[in-house]
Amino acid sequence: MAETVQAVMDSMVPAFHDFIKLKIFTEEEIKALVDRRREWEYKLIRKSRSSSSSSSPSSPSQFHVEAHIHFIFTRALRKFKSDVSMWMQYIDFAKKNDSSKKLSRIYAEALQIHPHSVPLWLSSAEWEFFSNNNAKSARVVMQRALRTVPKSEDLWLQYFNLELHYVQRMRGRREILQLEGVTAKSMEESPLFSGGIASIVYQNAVKSVPKGGLAFRLKFLEQCGTFPQTDKLEHEIMESIAKDFPDDPSAYISRAQYVLPDVVAALEIMDVGLVTSHDSDNYRIRYLGFIRETLDDEVAPDESVPLLTTKYQSVCQSPPTSSPPPSSSLALHQASLHLHLSPTSLTPISTLLSLFPPPTSLSTPDPNVTSLALLLSHAHLRMGDYTSACAVLLSSLRSLTPHSPPHLDAFASLAGTAVETLLMGGRVEEVEDILRGAPMEITEGLLMIYLNYSTASEGGGGMERVLRFKERCLMGDFVDIDRRQKEMEIIMEE
């Protein structure tokens, strides 16, 4: 009887919280309401037990329909008992119709047939905890599930989540119901309130699912973020990550993100990783990405921006002729930083680009090297040096085999910029050379750039020259080019 009454009282906790928050009742009035409600709940239970009559459905027809649906599900599951989805449908129907007694039997039968079905175990535990208000039974279900499927990440995460929910439920009960005989201090020191059981669940989860790795542990950290007063538990998770993943860049980034907006502490963590990784390019790239993300997301306070900018420079900079050379990704970071600091000094960027040999006809070009060539050419253009910009682009294009599928994307991105740059420098013959050697997949796009520029700068004469070039080279019919030609003709007639 006491457990039933307590379950009813627990369900009232959110409403009582809201009454106090909205100042509808004072805490003293809520306490009086709780005492009176508890008294009446006991009276109602005693009266219902003494009554010989039992509650009936709202109408015989409703009872008959529900009973018939249960009968249909029962017959179907005798024949298709291996169908987990059908069991889940039956469970959903029973939940919607508040068939609590049947639900217990349904879960028992389903799990006996499908003991390795994680969704069934999760559904059973959630129902026991949230709908049946029985935390003890929910724990039993989760423990049985984990004995059967010990390596299921979802089960461990749900068990952890239920324990955190239980802590919040107990705290709410203490605050609203003001339980007598138990002091606030003793409750906070209890493993239930300090997250002790959740901590044990986490430790066992890590041992049982070693292949879960860092990503698995971070999911527990995310769970903690949805509950208040979990600092101690979060600290324990981060400590275990620091201990077990000393060489993983993602672990250092996760720990650094956790301590933000304390930028100094975050950078100290990242610096330790830089030392343990022996200053590897891979870690430096991840470090730079962390700094840029922190700046872009505006997570750090304004006064920390100079510190982050200085740290970015110190992590990024290294001699461009280092042996072995930096990775292409780090070289791109270094070039971007150098261009930001010294926009008119382009020799170091050229040196970086020269460190990477051209790809063979069968190998896929490095997209970072392509981006590096584009970065250098745009820098020359900003300085008005069309000759150097064209030289960089043409050199990169010549290193590619345009009709080799692995080279197509790199050729397309470089060729578009090269055609525009050559046209601005009046080097039409070289533009036409590129078009003659370009694969058919990108010819129309390049030809459109040629047509638009020539028409804009020379009018009808430029358009006619491009179209004659198209016909002379037997480039075929292009729908967009033909449409653009008609548009130009209409504009010139007007």
DANOR-V154960 format. One record per residue. N is the residue number from 1. PSI is psi in whole degrees, 0 to 359 (NA if undefined). Layout:
BEGIN
[[N/PSI] [N/PSI]]
END
This chain:
BEGIN
[[1/316] [2/321] [3/322] [4/315] [5/318] [6/324] [7/319] [8/318] [9/322] [10/322] [11/343] [12/349] [13/311] [14/320] [15/319] [16/320] [17/316] [18/321] [19/318] [20/318] [21/319] [22/0] [23/34] [24/320] [25/153] [26/171] [27/325] [28/320] [29/323] [30/318] [31/319] [32/319] [33/318] [34/313] [35/316] [36/319] [37/319] [38/318] [39/315] [40/326] [41/318] [42/319] [43/320] [44/320] [45/317] [46/320] [47/319] [48/328] [49/327] [50/341] [51/137] [52/339] [53/145] [54/157] [55/149] [56/162] [57/164] [58/333] [59/153] [60/325] [61/320] [62/317] [63/318] [64/317] [65/312] [66/317] [67/322] [68/321] [69/319] [70/319] [71/319] [72/314] [73/318] [74/315] [75/318] [76/320] [77/341] [78/326] [79/324] [80/48] [81/343] [82/355] [83/99] [84/323] [85/326] [86/322] [87/318] [88/323] [89/318] [90/319] [91/316] [92/318] [93/315] [94/323] [95/316] [96/332] [97/14] [98/41] [99/70] [100/316] [101/319] [102/325] [103/318] [104/317] [105/319] [106/312] [107/318] [108/315] [109/316] [110/316] [111/335] [112/324] [113/325] [114/67] [115/345] [116/12] [117/105] [118/316] [119/323] [120/316] [121/316] [122/316] [123/319] [124/314] [125/318] [126/319] [127/315] [128/319] [129/309] [130/326] [131/319] [132/354] [133/41] [134/89] [135/325] [136/315] [137/323] [138/319] [139/317] [140/317] [141/314] [142/321] [143/321] [144/318] [145/316] [146/337] [147/329] [148/317] [149/72] [150/343] [151/16] [152/117] [153/320] [154/321] [155/315] [156/318] [157/321] [158/321] [159/315] [160/316] [161/318] [162/321] [163/323] [164/322] [165/320] [166/318] [167/315] [168/323] [169/317] [170/322] [171/319] [172/321] [173/318] [174/317] [175/319] [176/313] [177/345] [178/62] [179/136] [180/150] [181/357] [182/117] [183/156] [184/323] [185/314] [186/328] [187/319] [188/330] [189/346] [190/145] [191/332] [192/317] [193/338] [194/2] [195/21] [196/317] [197/318] [198/323] [199/318] [200/320] [201/315] [202/314] [203/317] [204/326] [205/316] [206/321] [207/323] [208/333] [209/68] [210/333] [211/351] [212/328] [213/203] [214/318] [215/321] [216/317] [217/325] [218/334] [219/325] [220/322] [221/321] [222/320] [223/317] [224/325] [225/343] [226/0] [227/147] [228/162] [229/47] [230/21] [231/318] [232/318] [233/318] [234/318] [235/320] [236/318] [237/316] [238/324] [239/321] [240/325] [241/316] [242/323] [243/318] [244/347] [245/63] [246/344] [247/11] [248/115] [249/324] [250/328] [251/317] [252/320] [253/318] [254/317] [255/321] [256/318] [257/327] [258/322] [259/351] [260/147] [261/19] [262/90] [263/320] [264/313] [265/321] [266/317] [267/328] [268/318] [269/314] [270/326] [271/324] [272/318] [273/325] [274/323] [275/313] [276/335] [277/4] [278/38] [279/36] [280/151] [281/320] [282/315] [283/321] [284/321] [285/316] [286/323] [287/313] [288/319] [289/322] [290/316] [291/314] [292/321] [293/320] [294/319] [295/316] [296/321] [297/355] [298/39] [299/324] [300/148] [301/156] [302/323] [303/347] [304/353] [305/315] [306/322] [307/316] [308/319] [309/316] [310/319] [311/322] [312/316] [313/316] [314/324] [315/324] [316/319] [317/137] [318/156] [319/129] [320/345] [321/22] [322/152] [323/122] [324/161] [325/160] [326/160] [327/159] [328/325] [329/316] [330/322] [331/322] [332/319] [333/314] [334/319] [335/318] [336/317] [337/316] [338/319] [339/325] [340/320] [341/324] [342/77] [343/345] [344/357] [345/99] [346/356] [347/316] [348/325] [349/320] [350/321] [351/317] [352/316] [353/325] [354/346] [355/345] [356/118] [357/154] [358/149] [359/155] [360/171] [361/341] [362/341] [363/153] [364/127] [365/146] [366/119] [367/333] [368/325] [369/321] [370/316] [371/325] [372/318] [373/319] [374/320] [375/316] [376/318] [377/319] [378/325] [379/318] [380/319] [381/320] [382/332] [383/1] [384/14] [385/81] [386/327] [387/312] [388/321] [389/315] [390/322] [391/316] [392/313] [393/316] [394/323] [395/317] [396/321] [397/321] [398/337] [399/352] [400/156] [401/98] [402/328] [403/7] [404/121] [405/319] [406/338] [407/354] [408/312] [409/315] [410/318] [411/318] [412/315] [413/323] [414/320] [415/320] [416/314] [417/322] [418/317] [419/315] [420/316] [421/317] [422/321] [423/320] [424/332] [425/3] [426/21] [427/71] [428/321] [429/320] [430/327] [431/314] [432/328] [433/318] [434/317] [435/322] [436/325] [437/357] [438/145] [439/153] [440/331] [441/333] [442/0] [443/317] [444/320] [445/317] [446/320] [447/324] [448/320] [449/316] [450/314] [451/313] [452/315] [453/315] [454/321] [455/320] [456/325] [457/332] [458/356] [459/215] [460/325] [461/320] [462/319] [463/315] [464/323] [465/317] [466/318] [467/324] [468/320] [469/319] [470/313] [471/323] [472/325] [473/3] [474/49] [475/352] [476/188] [477/134] [478/124] [479/313] [480/323] [481/315] [482/319] [483/317] [484/323] [485/314] [486/320] [487/316] [488/320] [489/319] [490/317] [491/318] [492/327] [493/321] [494/NA]]
END
